[in-house]
Amino acid sequence: MTATESIAPRPTEPEPAQGEAGPSEDGMGTGQWVRLVVLVGLLVLLTATSGIWGVVVVLGIVAMVFLHELGHFIAAKRAGMMVTEFFLGFGPRIWSFRRGETEYGLKVIPAGAYVKIIGMHNLEEVAPADEGRAYRQGRFRDRFSVVVAGVSMNFAAALVLIWVLLAVTGAPGGSLTKAPDPARWAIGRVYPGSGADQAGIRAGDKIVAVEGTAVREFTDIGPLVRPKRGETVDVTVRGRDGATRTVGVDLAEFNVEGGRRACCLGVQEKPLGMEVERVNPVAAVPRSFAEFGTIAVQSVQGLGRFFTPGGISDFGRQVVDARQDRAEATGGGAGGGGQGSASGGRGSAEAPSENRLLSLVGVFGIATQAADAGAANLLFVFALLNIFLGVINLVPILPFDGGHIAIAVYERVQEWRHRQRTRYFADVGRLLPLTYVVVLVLFGIFITTLYLDVTNPLTLPR
């Protein structure tokens, strides 16, 4: 059940009558073979440019949307509703077959899946003989379960992934959402040729003071060294053996990856107490629900922050300044005295803004970077995506699933209010102006996030 199909019937190819062979049972035509070759070619190109992890990410995203639609499909079939189509992908049909009243198949654009259930609203024309099996004629509990089933599948998938991460692969500190104590850290990396390297500072040491000013958190270092760029400062270091010493560090530029220059100390943080731990499989079950709840709440809060005047303004600034921000991140910004350039460990990576949404291109980029760092990181990204897809689909406005839930609840309340024994049907036509505005906003978000992800893509911290 796709978002756009919820309002207006999607143009489809002519369907054979029930019981007749589907278009592919007599073999694929020339056009379908061409589409299949195009799809295979795209996958080969993706493998060549992004490696095998790129294909895994695409298939994972398709599987995520497939599970969502499978939930709608199973619930609709169980409720006796008529499902006419269940396709993987969008666009022109490559291959399909018919079983009973439903056509199953594959389309050329591997960007998800969709299910077509007849009679999703009062504006859709349905043959009189099929009206009794339309979605709109179903009982409240059936309509509610059909709409909620998609989100439920995504949430269930996220819970399974979280359990695997906790019990099988392990997680930092045994948690996916636990933030490290900012006061517990050590130096995780010293950049070769940096001032810290030349002063004999090594991984495992901890900086406790700069020019006599105490350092509690790693982020305290930047404001202390930035104003003294190019000078030599006294840095007090506590070694791995517990001994404290003071060394002079030249705050000069040094080379980092890609031939760029950075400043000033040349060290990268390593949070302590975050070693990977595996949770007992039984104990991981309730903890998975707790982690799920935390991530879901954070997702709702993130959406709420985005759709505020300040959030939208910040996002607009990111779009307008995308090229400039990218230039600063990849060029002069590395030595410009930001937090990363002062510490030497974060200058090449931009932290994701809390007011930035990602397009499919951005999701693909983040997921492939996560996969390069380890399969567990990719599983975590997939868990996040499943939760976010479920959360955003619960927004109580058409064309989201939450809009259908709101309509079903509204109809039920009206029946109770007027003590009707017959069904009350909401007029979806009255919601069309609002729905068109929502679709327009979604299209604007799609275009701007795509532009932002292409012009200034996010990179995960190393």
N, C-alpha and C positions, 0 to 999 in steps of 0.2 A: 504494500500500500504506500504509494509515493506521496510526497507532499502536494505536488501540483495536481495529481489525479483526484485529490480530495475535493477540489473545487470544480474543475472543468474536465470533462472526459477527454482523455488523450487520444489523438487520432491513431488508429491502428490499421493494420493491413486486413483485408477481408478474411474472415474466419470461415473455415469449412463448417458445415452443419454437424451437429452432434453425431458422433459415430463414424464420420467420414475420416479419411486419412489426413493427417496434418501435412503441411507443405513440404516437410523433409522426408516423409516416408517413401516418397518416390525417388529419393536421391536429391542431392543439392544441385542447384542450377549454377551456371557460370558466375553470376553475380555473387552468390553465396561463397563459392570457392575463392573468389577474389577477396571478399571480406575476411575469410579465414586466413588467407595469406597475409593480408594487412595486419591482422591481429598477431599472428605468429611473428611477423617482421618487427612489430612494435616491441614484443617481448624480447626478441633477440637484440634489438637496439638498446633496450633498457638494460639487459644483461651486460652488453659491451660497455655502456657508459657508467653504470652504477654497480656492476658486479652482481653476484647472485643474491646479495642482501636486498638489492633494489627490487628484484622479482618477488622475494619473500615479503617485503613490505607491501607491495601492490596486492599480492594474493591475500595477505592478512587483512588489508582494508576491505577488499571485496568480501572476504569471509565474514567480517564484522557486520557489513550491511546485509549480507545474505542471511545471517542468523536473525537479524532484526525482521526481515521480511518473512523468513521461515516461521517465526512466531506468529505473525499475522495469518499466514497461510494455514498453519495447523489449527489455530483457534477458530478461523472461519469455517474450515472443513468440519470440525467437531460440532459447530453450531448449525450446520446444514446450510450455510450460505453458499452462493454460487461464486466460485473463483474461476475466472476465464483464462487468466494468464499468470505464469510464474517464470520470469526471465532473469538470467544473469546478464548484467551489462545493459547498455542503452544504445539507441541508434538503430541502424539497419540490422535485420535479422541475419544471422549466419546459419543457424541450424535449429530445428525445433521438432517436437513430436507431440502428439495429442493422446492423452489418456482420459477417456470419458469427456467431460465438459471442459477440462483444463488443458491448455497448451503450455508445454515446458520448453525452454530453449535457451540459446546463447546469442547475445548481440555483440556488436563489434567494439563498443567502448567499455573496457573493463573497469567501470567506475562505481560498481555497486550492483543492486538488484531491485526488482519491483514485483509487486503482486497486484493484480487487478481484481477487486471484489465489486460486484455490480451493486448499483443503488446506494452509493455512499452518502447521498444527500438528496433532497427533494428536487433539485434541479436536473438530475440525471434521468434521462429517458430509459426505461426498462420495458421489455416486452411484457404484456399482461400475464402471459403464461409463467414468466419467471419472477414476477413481483413478489410472490410469497417467499422467495428465497433471497431477496435483496437484503443488504445490510440494514437498511433503514426500517425494515419490517421485523427485525430480530428483537428478542426480549432485551430488557435493559442489561441484565447480567451477561448476555451473549455479546451485545455490542461493546460493553465495557471491557470484557475479557479479550475480544479481538483487538481492540486498540491498544490495551495495556500489554498484550503478549509480546509485541516487538521490543518494547523497552525492557520487559522482563528478561528476554533472551540476552540482551546486551548486559544487563546487570548480573545475570547468572554467569555469563562468560567472564566478566570482570572478577567476580568472586573466585572462580576457578583459577584464573591467572594469578590473583593475589595469593591464594593458598599455595600454588606451585612456587611462587617467589619466596614465601616465608618458609615452607617446609622442605623444599627440594633444592633450590639454588641458593637460598639464604639471602639475607638483606642486611645492610649496614645497621649494626646495633640491634638486629632482629626486628626492625620496623621499616616500613616504607614511608612513613610520614613523620617520624620522630626527628626533630631538628637537633643538630649537635649543639652542645654547650659551647657558645662562642669563646669562653675563657679557656677551654681545653683544646689546645692546638699545638702543633709543632711545624717546623719547616719540612715540607714534603719534597721539595725540589729546589736546587740551587742552579741557576743558569750559568753554563760555562762562560768565562770571560767577564762576568758581571763583577761589580764591586764586592758583593758578598762572597763570591767565589775566591777572589784574590785576597780577601781578608781571612780566609780559612773557615768561614761559616759552612756547616754541612747539614745535610738532611738529618732530621731528628733533633737538631738544636731548637731553641726557642728564644726569640728576641723579647727581652723583658724591659728594655728601656732604650730610648734614643735621646742622646744629649741630656741625659739625666731625667727625662720625662718618662714616667712609667707607661708600659704598654700592657694592656690587659687582653684586648682582642686583636686579631690580625688586622682588622680594618682600622685600628688606631695608628698603624704605621704610616699610611699614606699622607695624612695631614701633617705629620711630623717631618717627613723627608722631602715632600714636594717643594716647599719654599727654599730648600737648601740644595736644589739641583746644581750639579757641577762642583759642589764643595765636598770636603771630607768631614764626616760626622762620627762621633763616638757612639758605638752601638754596644749595649750590654747584652751578652748572650749567655743563656744557661745551657750547658752541654748535656748530652745524653747521660753522662755520668753524674749529673747534678751540680757540677762545678760551674761557677759563674766567672766570666771574664769580659773585659771591655776591649774592643778592637776598633781601629779606625777604618771606615768604609768610604771609598770614593764613589760619590753618586754620579757616575758617568754613564753614558749610553753604552749598550751592548747589543750584540746580534741575537735575534730569536729566529724561529722558524720562518722560512720563506724569504730570508735575506732582509727582514725588516729590522729596524733599530728600536730599542725600548730603553726605559730608564725607570727605577733608579737603583734599588737594592739588588734586584734580581733573584727574588725568592718566591716560592709558591707555597700556599698553606696546605696543611694536612690536618683535618679535624681528627681529634682523638676520641676514643670510645665508640667509634663507628666501624669497627671491624665486622666483616661479614659473619653473621651467625645464622644457623638453621634452627627453626622453632620445631618443637615436637609436633608431629602431624596432627595429633588430637587437639593439642592446645592451639594449633594454627587455625582451627575452624572458627572458634569465636573471635580470635584476633583478626581473621580475615574480614569478618563483618564489621569489626571496629575500624579497621583500616579503610574499608569501603565507605563507611559512613563519614569518616574524616575527609576523604577525597571528594565525596559527593557534595559535602557542605562547602568545601573550598571551591568546587566548580560553580556552585550556585552563587557564592560570594564573588567569584571572579566575573561571572556574567553580570551580576548586579553592579559591580564597579565599572564595567565597560559601558553600560547603558545609563550613565550619569552624565551631567553636563561636563564635569571635569574629565571623565574617562573618554568621552567622545572627542573633547577638545584635544586631549593628549594623543589620541589615535590619529586625529586629523593632522597634528603637527608631525607625527611620525611619517605619514604619507607625504606631506609636503617636503619634508627634509630628508626623504629616504636616500637620495643620491649623496647628499652631503654627509649624512651619518655613515653611509657605507664607505665613503672616501676617508673619513676620519678613523674608522675601524680598521681599514686595511692599509692606510698610508701614514700620514703625519700623526694620526691619533695615537699610534703606539708609543710615541715618545713624548706625548703632549702633557704628561703629568697627571693623568687620571689615576684612580685607585690601582688599576692593573699595572700601569707603567711604573708606579711607585713601588709596588711590591714585586713586580717582575713576573708574576705568575698568571695574571688574568688579563693582561693588556690585549691579547689577540681575540678574546671571546666576549661577545656582547651578551649580557644577561637578559633573558626574555622579559619584556615589559609586562606588567600585570594588566595593562590595558591594550594588549595586542592579541587579536585573534589570528588564526592561521588558516590559509587556504589549503587545498589538497596538496599543492606544491610545497608549501611550508611543512605540512605534516609529513610528507614523503622525505623532505630533507632532514628534519629532526629525527625521524624514525631510522633512516639509514645511518646517520651519525651515531645514534644510540646502538644500533646493531654492530657497528664497527668496534664499539667499546665493549661488546659482549652480548650474548644472546639474552641474558637476564635483563639487560637494559631495554631491549626491544620488547620483551614480554611486559615490562612495566609500562612502556609507552602504549602498547595495545590495551592494557587494563585501563589506563587513563582515557584513551579514546572511546572505549566501550562505555565508560561511566559518563563521559561528556556527551556522547551521542544520546544516551538515555535521558540525561538531565535536560538537554536542549529540546528533545522531543516532547517533554512534559510541559513545555510552555503552553499555557491555556489559550492559545490563539491559533486559528487556522492560518496556514496550512499544516501546522505541526500536529502530531498525534494528540497532544494535550488539548487542542481545539476541539477534536472529536469527543474527547472525554468530557470537556466542559458542556458541549451540546447535549450529550447523553444524560449527564447529571441534570442539566437545566430541564430537559424534557421530563425526566422522572419527577423532579420537584413540582413541575406544573401539573402533572397527573395527580400527585398527592394533594397539591393545593386545591385543585378543583374536584378532587375525588372522582376522577374519570376512570371508567372501566375500559375505555378505548384508548388507543395510543395517541399521545400528543406529539405532533411533528413540528419542530422548529423550522422557521423559514430561513434557510441558509442565504437566500438572496439578499436579505437585509445585512448580512455580514460581508458581502462582496466588496463594498468600498474599503472597509478596514483590511480585508484580506489582500486586496490589490496593493494597499499601502505597505503592508508587511512584506509582500513579495518584492515590491520595489526596493524596500530597505535591504532585504536579503540580497538582492541583485547588486546593490551598491556595495554591500559588505564583501560580496564575492569578488567584485572588480578591484576594490581597494586592497583587500588582503592579498589577492593574486599579484597586484603591482608591487606591493610592499615585499612579498616573499621573493619575487624575482629581482627587484632592485636592491634590497638590503636584507638578504636571507639571514635567519638566526643561526648561530653556531653554538653548540654546547661547549661549556667549559671543559678543558682537558684535565 
